[in-house]
C-alpha cells in the first residue's frame, strides 16, 4: 500500500497523537518533530525526509530552526554584507555607548517624588508648584514630545525591519540584536518619566493623552526605510539628534520659567539621545568606509524626500491636525524649527566629512556635491519661511485649542 503526500498531510492534521501510520510490516523511519510531541513514522519509500519537511513547511530541529529564521535572501545583499562586517563596531557601541542595565543606570524614579517617604506630600507639593510655572504652550510641546517617546514599540519594530540587523528570535545573541534591545530599554525610560511628570503636575487631561498614544502606536509610522539598513541608519542619525535638540530646548525654557525639575529631566533624556546619536552616526561612518557610493545614493534620496517625523500620524481622535498644531507651537517657541532641520543636515555632512570624501564614482560625486550644498539651501528656505510667518502674526499670534490641556488655547 502506498501513501500519497496528501494522505500524509491529512493524517497529520486529524490525528496528531498517532505515532505510526504505516503498516507494521513496512520498514519505517523516524523524522525530526516539534516539541509538542507530534511524532510520525513514515514509509521511506513513500516519502523522504526532505519531502516531509516540504509538506510540513518547517523543520523542527532546533539548530536548523534557528538557521531557518536567518534570512537567506535579501533585497539589499550588498548592504547586508556591509552591516554584518560592522559587528565588532556594534559590539563596541553596546559596551561603550549603552549604560549598564540595572542599579548603575538612571531610572525615572530618580527624578520624581518618593511616594514611600513620610515626606511624600511635601515633595509632591513642591514638585507641583514648580510644574505650575510652565506655561500652556510649553506644556503642549512637552506632551507632544512625551507622546512621541511613548510610541517606542513602533520604533523597535522599525529597527527589526532593517535587513541584516534584526532580532529574529527575540533573544538572538548577535551584536545588532543586542544593540536593538539595549537601545530600546534605554529609550523606554523617556516616555515613562515624562508621563509621570505630567501626571503629578496635575494640569493635563491624561486620558486624552493616553488616547493619543494608543492612536499613534495603532497608526504606525513609515519613515521610508524600505527595510534598507543604510536608509535606517541615516534616518536614526538624523532623528536622534532632532530629539536631543527638542528635549534640550524644552529643558532650557523650563529652567527660565522656574521648573528646575523639568530642566533636569529633559537634560537627562537629551543626554541619552546624544549618546544614541553618536552610535548611529558611527555606524554610518563605518558604512562610508566600506561602501561610500551606496551610502551617498541613499542619503541623497532620503533628503530629496525629506525626513518623516515619527509622530506625524498623531491624533487624539478629534483633532485631525493635531501634529501640525503641536509642531506650530514648537516652531513658535523655538523648540524645534526649520533652522534646526538645516543645522542637523549640516552636522551630518560635517560628521561624515563629506566635503573631503574622495574615491567616488561619478554618480557618487554628484550626490556628495548635492548633500554638501543642501544645508545652506535649506537654511535660506527656512529663514524665508520663518520671516513670512513672523510678519503674518505680528498683530496677533494664532492659537489652537488642545484637548491635552482641557481645551485651553496654546
ABEGO torsion letter per residue (X at the ends): XBBBAAAAAAAAAABAABABABBAABBBBBBBBBAAGBBBBBBAAABBAAAAAAAAGBBABAAAAAAAABBABBABAAAAAAAAAAAAAAAAAAAAABBBBEAABBBAAAABBBAABAAAAAAAAAAAAAAAABBAAAAAAAAAAAAAAAAAAAAAAAAAABBGABBAAGABABAAAAAAAAAAAAAAAAAAAAAAAAAAAGABBAAAAAAAAAAAAAAEBBAGAGGBAAAAAAAAAAAAAAAAAAAAAAAAAAAAAGBAAAAAAAAAAAAAAAAAAAAAAAAAAAAAAABAAAAAAAAAAAAAAEBBBAAAABBAGABAAAAAAAAAAAAAAGABBAAAAAAAAAAAAAAAGAAABBGBBAAAAAAAAAAAAAAAAAAAAAAAAAAAAAAAAAABBBBBBBAAAGGBBX
